[in-house]
Amino acid sequence: MALSHPSLLSTCSVYRLNPILFSRWRRGIQSSPWNFNRLRPRLFAVAASENGVFTSPETAKSFDFTSEERIYNWWESQGYFKPSFVRGGDPFVVPMPPPNVTGSLHMGHAMFVTLEDIMVRYHRMKGRPTLWIPGTDHAGIATQLVVERMLASEGIKRAELSRDEFTRRVWEWKEKYGGAITNQVRRLGASCDWTREHFTLDEQLSRAVVEAFIRLHDKGLIYQGSYMVNWSPSLQTAVSDLEVEYSEEPGTLYYFKYRIAGGSRSDYLTIATTRPETLFGDTAIAVHPEDDRYSKYVGGQAIVPMTFGRHVPIISDRYVDKEFGTGVLKISPGHDHNDYLLARKLGLPILNVMNKDGTLNEVAGLYCGLDRFEARKKLWSDLEETGLAVKKEPYTLRVPRSQRGGEVIEPLVSKQWFVTMEPLAEKALKAVEEGKLAILPERFEKIYYHWLSNIKDWCISRQLWWGHRIPVWYIEGRDSEEEYIVARSSEEALRKARQKYGEGVEIHQDPDVLDTWFSSALWPFSTLGWPDVSAEDFRRFYPTTVLETGHDILFFWVARMVMMGIEFTGTVPFSNIYLHGLIRDSQGRKMSKTLGNVIDPLDTIKEFGTDALRFTISLGTAGQDLNLSTERLTSNKAFTNKLWNAGKFILQNLPCQSESSAWENILAYKFDTEESLLKLPLPECWVVSKLHGLIDNVTSSYDKFFFGDVGREIYDFFWGDFADWYIEASKARLYHSEGHSVASAARAVLLYVFQNILKMLHPFMPFVTEELWQALPQRKEALIVSPWPETSLPRHASSIKKFENVQSLIRAIRNARAEYSVEPAKRISASIVASIEVLQYISMEKEVLALLSKLDLQNVHFTDSPPGDAKQSVHLVAGEGLEAYLPLSDMVDISAEVHRLSKRLCKMQSEYDALVARLSSPKFVEKAPEEVVRGVREKAAEAEEKITLTKNRLDFLESTVLVAE
């Protein structure tokens, strides 16, 4: 792999960075043993900024976050987000989970945008035609609520408007405010094809929704009936399970009596309930068949309180929990999900005592018209007055609340439209079993199986005005349950009605709309043109490749897409499901306004940059929740700066465009064969070998969706290997007077490694990597569409091992300097002892060793036996067969150090003796808290260890003085 010839290079500049700017050891480098070859600075800023979009590290101190939007707009203007078939390959397609049109950006959005963009950018660079389909959801309940509140602020109630007028106002709101969430998604760097953006209520998707309803109905899978649903009294609509949130709240358990019909005044059953107002809907009293306390009453009748003597049967069923309350259960099938199922099993009647607005109806008698909670208070008061109340006690309730309005949801039997799910679920289960659909992480397959194996019919109707109107028309004057027409339009419906009922027939459309999730279930194929299977996008891009979303909507959305995809297209809508977890605060708590721990992505971007945010939230494990902290964001902002500074260093050490011979030398280096690799000096061979290994590992992890592993591996290589080691080592080549070929090799390797780091990191941190890429001299195209690094390139294991030995030696010398508090600027002598074989390659890197260890270059000696002054030296073992001797006199003033350590030892000894004295006192050990005693013991042990180390150091120094004398 050869470096491309430079293009778009600038002229030279008179400015230059400090050549040691990026060295951790820069303060210790002295000029006397080094003859720096001060090349003129090489500014490529003109190339980077010639189009007014990009800035160069040479002219900017750090990456400017404000340039992110400018870079994004440039990408989009160049058409890079659209699929390209130039390089061939199978399409990679991701349908974006459509955020609600009412939404504003939160960390959940940031998570899915980041992960999906990582996938998309990676596969785009791999050369696959890549399509990421964006769009928004009409969010029936949420949007209607928002507009109703807006109208209320104007003094207008929805009921005062016609349906057409209200929907017109909603569309006006959508046109004005609906684009906010998509602009925020753009701010995160989402490289989706905005020319294919969809809205679930646009014409194409609406046509798909009607078609889906009709096809399901024609197959007998859609029916109308009265069943138990989650009812929102304030919204006046059924809501899905997803829109119900359960919260633990303090409540009350009420105990009162049901008298036994035909019995004495002492014959009664006491029941316990949290909702006494539902007693008007009781149709039975139940006890457990093995509960001997109540067996004599089974088969009899009980009198429902406050109902003027209405009787209900006393039955036995194992559904009853003997341990709850008194072991006697009131059965209210019209107002409890479990009671409803029991009533249907046993054939009990179902009574509804509640109006749609949450007030009690005529079944409640004297309580008719009261709000459910007001009725509860009045009923309890009346029960107390009549002597039927027994007691009430505090009880923790699991309260179902509306996700949208926060009100308590009422289980209610209501006439609705349903989809029969079992036959659809069977096919969706089979898809996973046969390996046609993979779920990542795999543990979520169990949840998928459990839900689909126990699936209930889906209530798809909503009593709203905003949404897809149910395509059903009723015949005026006839039973709506039996006499209705399903059609694609009102014109078709009227035509069908006239054919069946005559020309004078009148029809009206069902007022309800479809559940928002119904249209969302069609998203992967409706956005590509279905039901027109001949549409170009449908033929090219369906089925899609990956569906990425949060694990919390696996059943509510993902499983429904699978079922609908198989039903309508005959194949799974995507091959892979990737599920991410929640983003929590630094303490692992769920973010909420109540806790005040919500982190706003846009605020985070302003402070830390989009790249730092994306990198931080991408390092989690699939399906696992991620704790987000300011510390992590700060660390990854520093990573952005480190990348920028590395780019600055490299650019400042490249030759000018006019220095053609220098560029010829650099471009002559190739790195794609083992022979070319072995021609490199040791540090260069090491870093290129490590890079090639990284490319293989990272590519494999990308393909397996192990994005956290990808990010960590690139981070560790860049910071740990490239920046901390190779860039530092390269300075020995770049600033030494001899060996121009070695300097050329260093420049070639710096450029080669850095450009590949940018490529691998681009999917995670697109903005800073593109900015840096545009500043590099060899660029021919934008980084976003540049080819992915080649895999299976050569690696030289022996060179890796050899340089690791050099690293071990440098670390040992650095540690010794720190241990003896050698001044950073001071250069010391060293004797390196090893076998002839090891010395051969170690000695060739004398300049690197001296630079990174702060050694005096003129006094670094290589030998296969200990030096004569070994006893007056610090002896270091860097590895098997590799040692170093550092003359102590070079490192410290021995007499002064002996004096200092002796004084320190006396102080440490007195502190230790005080601790031992406390521990020797029975009063302290017996009376002091256990944690205090344990703390003193730990301090004593630590002090004893320090005393031992100090004594050993003193003994060594004193013996050195004696030997010297």
Secondary structure in CASP SS format (residue, H / E / C, confidence):
PFRMAT SS
TARGET T0000
AUTHOR 0000-0000-0000
METHOD secondary structure of the structure
MODEL  1
M C 1.00
A E 1.00
L C 1.00
S C 1.00
H C 1.00
P C 1.00
S C 1.00
L C 1.00
L C 1.00
S C 1.00
T C 1.00
C C 1.00
S C 1.00
V C 1.00
Y C 1.00
R C 1.00
L C 1.00
N C 1.00
P C 1.00
I C 1.00
L C 1.00
F C 1.00
S C 1.00
R C 1.00
W C 1.00
R H 1.00
R H 1.00
G H 1.00
I C 1.00
Q C 1.00
S C 1.00
S C 1.00
P C 1.00
W C 1.00
N C 1.00
F C 1.00
N C 1.00
R C 1.00
L C 1.00
R C 1.00
P C 1.00
R C 1.00
L C 1.00
F C 1.00
A H 1.00
V H 1.00
A H 1.00
A H 1.00
S H 1.00
E C 1.00
N C 1.00
G C 1.00
V C 1.00
F C 1.00
T C 1.00
S C 1.00
P C 1.00
E C 1.00
T C 1.00
A C 1.00
K C 1.00
S C 1.00
F C 1.00
D C 1.00
F C 1.00
T C 1.00
S H 1.00
E H 1.00
E H 1.00
R H 1.00
I H 1.00
Y H 1.00
N H 1.00
W H 1.00
W H 1.00
E H 1.00
S H 1.00
Q C 1.00
G C 1.00
Y C 1.00
F C 1.00
K C 1.00
P C 1.00
S C 1.00
F C 1.00
V C 1.00
R C 1.00
G C 1.00
G C 1.00
D C 1.00
P C 1.00
F E 1.00
V E 1.00
V E 1.00
P E 1.00
M C 1.00
P C 1.00
P C 1.00
P C 1.00
N E 1.00
V C 1.00
T C 1.00
G C 1.00
S C 1.00
L C 1.00
H C 1.00
M H 1.00
G H 1.00
H H 1.00
A H 1.00
M H 1.00
F H 1.00
V H 1.00
T H 1.00
L H 1.00
E H 1.00
D H 1.00
I H 1.00
M H 1.00
V H 1.00
R H 1.00
Y H 1.00
H H 1.00
R H 1.00
M H 1.00
K C 1.00
G C 1.00
R C 1.00
P C 1.00
T E 1.00
L E 1.00
W E 1.00
I E 1.00
P C 1.00
G E 1.00
T E 1.00
D E 1.00
H C 1.00
A C 1.00
G H 1.00
I H 1.00
A H 1.00
T H 1.00
Q H 1.00
L H 1.00
V H 1.00
V H 1.00
E H 1.00
R H 1.00
M H 1.00
L H 1.00
A H 1.00
S H 1.00
E C 1.00
G C 1.00
I C 1.00
K C 1.00
R H 1.00
A H 1.00
E H 1.00
L C 1.00
S C 1.00
R H 1.00
D H 1.00
E H 1.00
F H 1.00
T H 1.00
R H 1.00
R H 1.00
V H 1.00
W H 1.00
E H 1.00
W H 1.00
K H 1.00
E H 1.00
K H 1.00
Y H 1.00
G C 1.00
G C 1.00
A H 1.00
I H 1.00
T H 1.00
N H 1.00
Q H 1.00
V H 1.00
R H 1.00
R H 1.00
L C 1.00
G C 1.00
A C 1.00
S C 1.00
C C 1.00
D C 1.00
W H 1.00
T H 1.00
R H 1.00
E C 1.00
H E 1.00
F E 1.00
T C 1.00
L C 1.00
D C 1.00
E H 1.00
Q H 1.00
L H 1.00
S H 1.00
R H 1.00
A H 1.00
V H 1.00
V H 1.00
E H 1.00
A H 1.00
F H 1.00
I H 1.00
R H 1.00
L H 1.00
H H 1.00
D H 1.00
K C 1.00
G C 1.00
L C 1.00
I E 1.00
Y E 1.00
Q E 1.00
G E 1.00
S E 1.00
Y E 1.00
M E 1.00
V E 1.00
N E 1.00
W E 1.00
S E 1.00
P C 1.00
S C 1.00
L C 1.00
Q C 1.00
T E 1.00
A E 1.00
V E 1.00
S C 1.00
D H 1.00
L H 1.00
E H 1.00
V E 1.00
E E 1.00
Y E 1.00
S E 1.00
E E 1.00
E E 1.00
P E 1.00
G E 1.00
T E 1.00
L E 1.00
Y E 1.00
Y E 1.00
F E 1.00
K E 1.00
Y E 1.00
R E 1.00
I E 1.00
A C 1.00
G C 1.00
G C 1.00
S C 1.00
R C 1.00
S C 1.00
D C 1.00
Y E 1.00
L E 1.00
T E 1.00
I E 1.00
A E 1.00
T E 1.00
T C 1.00
R C 1.00
P H 1.00
E H 1.00
T H 1.00
L H 1.00
F H 1.00
G H 1.00
D C 1.00
T C 1.00
A E 1.00
I E 1.00
A E 1.00
V E 1.00
H C 1.00
P C 1.00
E C 1.00
D C 1.00
D C 1.00
R C 1.00
Y C 1.00
S H 1.00
K H 1.00
Y H 1.00
V C 1.00
G C 1.00
G C 1.00
Q E 1.00
A E 1.00
I E 1.00
V C 1.00
P C 1.00
M C 1.00
T C 1.00
F C 1.00
G C 1.00
R C 1.00
H E 1.00
V E 1.00
P E 1.00
I E 1.00
I E 1.00
S E 1.00
D C 1.00
R C 1.00
Y C 1.00
V C 1.00
D C 1.00
K C 1.00
E C 1.00
F C 1.00
G C 1.00
T C 1.00
G C 1.00
V E 1.00
L E 1.00
K E 1.00
I E 1.00
S C 1.00
P C 1.00
G C 1.00
H C 1.00
D C 1.00
H H 1.00
N H 1.00
D H 1.00
Y H 1.00
L H 1.00
L H 1.00
A H 1.00
R H 1.00
K H 1.00
L H 1.00
G C 1.00
L C 1.00
P C 1.00
I C 1.00
L C 1.00
N C 1.00
V C 1.00
M E 1.00
N C 1.00
K C 1.00
D C 1.00
G C 1.00
T E 1.00
L E 1.00
N C 1.00
E H 1.00
V H 1.00
A H 1.00
G H 1.00
L H 1.00
Y H 1.00
C C 1.00
G C 1.00
L C 1.00
D E 1.00
R H 1.00
F H 1.00
E H 1.00
A H 1.00
R H 1.00
K H 1.00
K H 1.00
L H 1.00
W H 1.00
S H 1.00
D H 1.00
L H 1.00
E H 1.00
E H 1.00
T H 1.00
G C 1.00
L C 1.00
A E 1.00
V E 1.00
K E 1.00
K E 1.00
E E 1.00
P E 1.00
Y E 1.00
T E 1.00
L E 1.00
R E 1.00
V E 1.00
P E 1.00
R E 1.00
S E 1.00
Q C 1.00
R C 1.00
G C 1.00
G C 1.00
E C 1.00
V E 1.00
I C 1.00
E E 1.00
P E 1.00
L E 1.00
V E 1.00
S E 1.00
K E 1.00
Q E 1.00
W E 1.00
F E 1.00
V E 1.00
T C 1.00
M C 1.00
E H 1.00
P H 1.00
L H 1.00
A H 1.00
E H 1.00
K H 1.00
A H 1.00
L H 1.00
K H 1.00
A H 1.00
V H 1.00
E H 1.00
E C 1.00
G C 1.00
K C 1.00
L C 1.00
A E 1.00
I E 1.00
L E 1.00
P C 1.00
E C 1.00
R C 1.00
F H 1.00
E H 1.00
K H 1.00
I H 1.00
Y H 1.00
Y H 1.00
H H 1.00
W H 1.00
L H 1.00
S H 1.00
N C 1.00
I C 1.00
K C 1.00
D C 1.00
W E 1.00
C E 1.00
I C 1.00
S E 1.00
R E 1.00
Q C 1.00
L C 1.00
W C 1.00
W C 1.00
G C 1.00
H C 1.00
R E 1.00
I C 1.00
P C 1.00
V E 1.00
W E 1.00
Y E 1.00
I E 1.00
E C 1.00
G C 1.00
R C 1.00
D C 1.00
S C 1.00
E C 1.00
E C 1.00
E C 1.00
Y E 1.00
I E 1.00
V E 1.00
A C 1.00
R C 1.00
S C 1.00
S H 1.00
E H 1.00
E H 1.00
A H 1.00
L H 1.00
R H 1.00
K H 1.00
A H 1.00
R H 1.00
Q H 1.00
K H 1.00
Y H 1.00
G C 1.00
E C 1.00
G C 1.00
V C 1.00
E C 1.00
I E 1.00
H E 1.00
Q E 1.00
D C 1.00
P C 1.00
D C 1.00
V E 1.00
L E 1.00
D C 1.00
T H 1.00
W H 1.00
F H 1.00
S H 1.00
S H 1.00
A C 1.00
L C 1.00
W H 1.00
P H 1.00
F H 1.00
S H 1.00
T C 1.00
L C 1.00
G C 1.00
W C 1.00
P C 1.00
D C 1.00
V C 1.00
S C 1.00
A C 1.00
E H 1.00
D H 1.00
F H 1.00
R H 1.00
R H 1.00
F H 1.00
Y C 1.00
P C 1.00
T E 1.00
T E 1.00
V E 1.00
L E 1.00
E E 1.00
T E 1.00
G E 1.00
H H 1.00
D H 1.00
I H 1.00
L H 1.00
F H 1.00
F H 1.00
W H 1.00
V H 1.00
A H 1.00
R H 1.00
M H 1.00
V H 1.00
M H 1.00
M H 1.00
G H 1.00
I H 1.00
E H 1.00
F H 1.00
T H 1.00
G C 1.00
T C 1.00
V C 1.00
P C 1.00
F E 1.00
S E 1.00
N E 1.00
I E 1.00
Y E 1.00
L E 1.00
H E 1.00
G C 1.00
L C 1.00
I E 1.00
R E 1.00
D C 1.00
S C 1.00
Q C 1.00
G C 1.00
R C 1.00
K E 1.00
M C 1.00
S C 1.00
K C 1.00
T C 1.00
L C 1.00
G C 1.00
N C 1.00
V C 1.00
I C 1.00
D C 1.00
P H 1.00
L H 1.00
D H 1.00
T H 1.00
I H 1.00
K H 1.00
E H 1.00
F H 1.00
G C 1.00
T H 1.00
D H 1.00
A H 1.00
L H 1.00
R H 1.00
F H 1.00
T H 1.00
I H 1.00
S C 1.00
L C 1.00
G C 1.00
T C 1.00
A C 1.00
G C 1.00
Q C 1.00
D C 1.00
L E 1.00
N E 1.00
L C 1.00
S C 1.00
T H 1.00
E H 1.00
R H 1.00
L H 1.00
T H 1.00
S H 1.00
N H 1.00
K H 1.00
A H 1.00
F H 1.00
T H 1.00
N H 1.00
K H 1.00
L H 1.00
W H 1.00
N H 1.00
A H 1.00
G H 1.00
K H 1.00
F H 1.00
I H 1.00
L H 1.00
Q H 1.00
N C 1.00
L C 1.00
P C 1.00
C C 1.00
Q C 1.00
S C 1.00
E C 1.00
S H 1.00
S H 1.00
A H 1.00
W H 1.00
E H 1.00
N H 1.00
I H 1.00
L H 1.00
A C 1.00
Y C 1.00
K E 1.00
F C 1.00
D C 1.00
T C 1.00
E H 1.00
E H 1.00
S H 1.00
L H 1.00
L H 1.00
K C 1.00
L C 1.00
P C 1.00
L H 1.00
P H 1.00
E H 1.00
C H 1.00
W H 1.00
V H 1.00
V H 1.00
S H 1.00
K H 1.00
L H 1.00
H H 1.00
G H 1.00
L H 1.00
I H 1.00
D H 1.00
N H 1.00
V H 1.00
T H 1.00
S H 1.00
S H 1.00
Y H 1.00
D H 1.00
K C 1.00
F C 1.00
F C 1.00
F H 1.00
G H 1.00
D H 1.00
V H 1.00
G H 1.00
R H 1.00
E H 1.00
I H 1.00
Y H 1.00
D H 1.00
F H 1.00
F H 1.00
W H 1.00
G H 1.00
D H 1.00
F H 1.00
A H 1.00
D H 1.00
W H 1.00
Y H 1.00
I H 1.00
E H 1.00
A H 1.00
S H 1.00
K H 1.00
A H 1.00
R H 1.00
L H 1.00
Y C 1.00
H C 1.00
S C 1.00
E C 1.00
G C 1.00
H H 1.00
S H 1.00
V H 1.00
A H 1.00
S H 1.00
A H 1.00
A H 1.00
R H 1.00
A H 1.00
V H 1.00
L H 1.00
L H 1.00
Y H 1.00
V H 1.00
F H 1.00
Q H 1.00
N H 1.00
I H 1.00
L H 1.00
K H 1.00
M H 1.00
L H 1.00
H C 1.00
P C 1.00
F C 1.00
M C 1.00
P H 1.00
F H 1.00
V H 1.00
T H 1.00
E H 1.00
E H 1.00
L H 1.00
W H 1.00
Q H 1.00
A H 1.00
L C 1.00
P C 1.00
Q C 1.00
R C 1.00
K C 1.00
E C 1.00
A C 1.00
L H 1.00
I H 1.00
V H 1.00
S C 1.00
P C 1.00
W C 1.00
P C 1.00
E C 1.00
T C 1.00
S C 1.00
L C 1.00
P C 1.00
R C 1.00
H C 1.00
A H 1.00
S H 1.00
S H 1.00
I H 1.00
K H 1.00
K H 1.00
F H 1.00
E H 1.00
N H 1.00
V H 1.00
Q H 1.00
S H 1.00
L H 1.00
I H 1.00
R H 1.00
A H 1.00
I H 1.00
R H 1.00
N H 1.00
A H 1.00
R H 1.00
A H 1.00
E H 1.00
Y C 1.00
S C 1.00
V C 1.00
E C 1.00
P C 1.00
A C 1.00
K C 1.00
R C 1.00
I E 1.00
S E 1.00
A E 1.00
S E 1.00
I E 1.00
V E 1.00
A E 1.00
S C 1.00
I H 1.00
E H 1.00
V H 1.00
L H 1.00
Q H 1.00
Y H 1.00
I H 1.00
S H 1.00
M H 1.00
E C 1.00
K H 1.00
E H 1.00
V H 1.00
L H 1.00
A H 1.00
L H 1.00
L H 1.00
S H 1.00
K C 1.00
L E 1.00
D E 1.00
L E 1.00
Q E 1.00
N E 1.00
V E 1.00
H E 1.00
F E 1.00
T E 1.00
D C 1.00
S C 1.00
P C 1.00
P C 1.00
G C 1.00
D C 1.00
A H 1.00
K H 1.00
Q H 1.00
S E 1.00
V E 1.00
H E 1.00
L E 1.00
V E 1.00
A E 1.00
G E 1.00
E C 1.00
G C 1.00
L E 1.00
E E 1.00
A E 1.00
Y E 1.00
L E 1.00
P E 1.00
L H 1.00
S H 1.00
D H 1.00
M H 1.00
V C 1.00
D C 1.00
I H 1.00
S H 1.00
A H 1.00
E H 1.00
V H 1.00
H H 1.00
R H 1.00
L H 1.00
S H 1.00
K H 1.00
R H 1.00
L H 1.00
C H 1.00
K H 1.00
M H 1.00
Q H 1.00
S H 1.00
E H 1.00
Y H 1.00
D H 1.00
A H 1.00
L H 1.00
V H 1.00
A H 1.00
R H 1.00
L H 1.00
S H 1.00
S C 1.00
P H 1.00
K H 1.00
F H 1.00
V H 1.00
E H 1.00
K H 1.00
A C 1.00
P C 1.00
E H 1.00
E H 1.00
V H 1.00
V H 1.00
R H 1.00
G H 1.00
V H 1.00
R H 1.00
E H 1.00
K H 1.00
A H 1.00
A H 1.00
E H 1.00
A H 1.00
E H 1.00
E H 1.00
K H 1.00
I H 1.00
T H 1.00
L H 1.00
T H 1.00
K H 1.00
N H 1.00
R H 1.00
L H 1.00
D H 1.00
F H 1.00
L H 1.00
E H 1.00
S H 1.00
T H 1.00
V H 1.00
L H 1.00
V H 1.00
A H 1.00
E C 1.00
END
